[in-house]
């Protein structure tokens, strides 16, 4: 069975890192993911990446909002 290729912009879970990220692209055998709160992209093996669940989507939105609020107030995201 062929692996499903996740579309750019999709919120996914990388089971190797146990981290959520947005699909930024596909390069060679890897999927490039960016953390929900921004930062450096990382390469993930497509076989270890799946679409985020609804619960994970909610968590990602909360994390992103906290990061944006902290940034706009000059605070440090923790």
Secondary structure, DSSP 4 states (H G I P E B T S, - for coil): -PPPPPPTT-EEEETTTTEEEEEEEEETTEEEEEETT---EEEEEGGGEEEPPHHHHHHHHHHHHHHHHHHHTT----
